[in-house]
């Protein structure tokens, strides 16, 4: 009997070869659960999705799929760039679908670059936050779960953003103001408190 890993089957019926990126993400999810015990249950859900035979990195997997987003922090470390999301109508962090890319840190960086127009951005390899949230039905796409892995992305010298077509607006917001804002998205407030504790 071979000990070689068995390729997974994607939601499109094709096979997905075993990936070193999957193993790296699994280890980082386990490390995240140790670092943030309050997110251990979320990490377990993300690990279960990662192990699913249906490819969790494509949006066609409507039982749920991975997304990645950016806690895009300015040079001072005191402000984060948020988008007034065109489809959801809320102020949120930048991010989007993996669309087959199994390196979620790279996805977060790409989304931050595309949605902000900023250059010289740098992404930290370790996840900063995990959030599983429900996306309501929209058009022909039924409601489904997003398993969002959030990464710290830091600006370079350029902080003059450009609003993309995916956003109604972008704005730099003080992290401590988000932490104190009872009307802010709950996961944004959680990340703000985590960032302030991280110091």
N, C-alpha and C positions, 0 to 999 in steps of 0.2 A: 504494500500500500504506500502510495507516494505521500510525502510530507509537504509537498508543494502546496501553497495556498490555492484554494479554488477561486477562480475569478467570479466576481459578483455579476448578477444580471441586472441591467438597468431597466428603468421603467419603459424604455423604448424597445426592449427585447434584445439589445446588444449586450455584449459582455464588457465588464469594466475590469481591467487588469489590476492585480494587487498593487497598492501604491505605498511608497515610503512616506508620502505626504499624509496618508491616513494614519499610519503608525505614529508619526510625529504629532499629529493633531490629537490622537488618543492620549498620548503621554502628557501633552499640554493641558488637556481637559482634566486629567487626573490630578495634575499639579495644581490647577486652578481650584479644584475642590478642596485640596489641602490648605491652600493659601486663603481661600474664602469659604469657610465651612458653611456659611449660610446659603451658598449656591451649590452645595453638594448634590442636592436632589436634581437641580437643573443640569449639572454636569452629567449625572447618571442618565438623564433623558437624552442628552446630546450624544453620549457614548452609545446608547442603544440605537439611535438613528444612524450613527456612523457604521455600526455593525450590520445594518439592515441590508439584505441582498438587493433591494431596489436602490438604484443610484440616488443618494440623498443630495447630490450636488447639482441636480438639474431641476428647474422649476416645473417641469412636466410631472414630477412626483407629487401629486396633489394631496397625498396623505400628510405631507410635510417635507420641507427641504431646508438646506442650509442657506443662510444669507450672511453677509459680513458688513460691519459698519465701523465708522471711525469716530473716536473721541478726539476730534481735531483741535489740538491745544496750541495756543500762541506761544511766542518766544518767552513771555514772562511766566507762563504756566498758570495764569490767572483767568484766562478767557478761553471759551470753546466756541467753535463755529457751528451754528445750527442752520438747518434748512426749514423754511416754511413749506412743507411737503405738498406738492401740487395735488396728488391723488388723495392723500389722507387728510389734508387741511390742518395739520398740526405742526408745531415746532419740534423737530427731532434732530438726531445726529445724522450725518451723511452716511449713505450706504446703499447696498443693493444685492442682487442675486449673484450667486457664484457662477451660474451658467456653465457648469462643467469644470471649472477651475477648482482643483482640490487644495490649493494653497490659499486659505482664507485670509491670511495676513496680506497677501498680494492683492486679493480682491478688495479688501478694505482700503488699501493704498490707492488702487486704481479708481475706486469709486470716489475717494476724497479728491483726487486730482481732477477727475472728469466733472464733478459737481461743483468744485470751488474755483477751478481755473488756476489754482496755485501750483507753482513749481517748487522743486527742492524739498518736497515733503519726505519725512522718514517715519517708518512704521516700526513699532516694537514687536518682537516675535511672539511674546506671551500674550494670551488673551487677557483683556482687562475686565470684561463683563460678559455674562451669558443671559440671554433673554428669549424665552419662548412665548410668542404672542400670536393671537388669532388675527388673520387678515380676512375681512368680510368679503362676501361674494361681490364680484364686480364684472358686469357684462356677462360673458360666457364662462368666466373663470369662477368656479365655486369657492366658497370659503375654505381656508386651509391654514396650517400652522407654519410660521417662520421660526426657525431655530437660529437666532441671530448671535453670532460671535463678534464681540466688539473689541477693537484694538486701539491702543493709544497711537495717534499719528501726530507728529510734531511739525510745525512750520519751519521753513528756512527763513531767509531774509525778507521774502515777499509775503505780505499779509493782505494785499489788495485783491480781494476775491472778485470773481465774475459770476453772476447768477446764470445758471444753465436753465434749459427748458424744463428740467425735472422739478425745479423749485419755483414757488411764487416769489420767494425772497431768501436771502441769506443774511445772517447777522452774527457778530461777535457778542457773546453774552458772558458776563462775569460768572464764574463757577459758584461763588458763594451766594450770588443772587438766585441761581437756579436751585441750589440746595434749600433756600429759604422760601421758595415760591410754591405755595400749596396747590396752585393751579397747573404747575408744570407736569409733563408726562412722568408717571411714577418711576419708570426706569431711568429717565434723565436725572431725577432727583437722587436716585440710588447711586448713579455714577458720579454725580457731583459730590455726594458725601464720601464716597470711596476715594475720590481724587484729593479731597481736602484732608482725609486721614492719612493718605499716602505721603502727603507733605512734599 
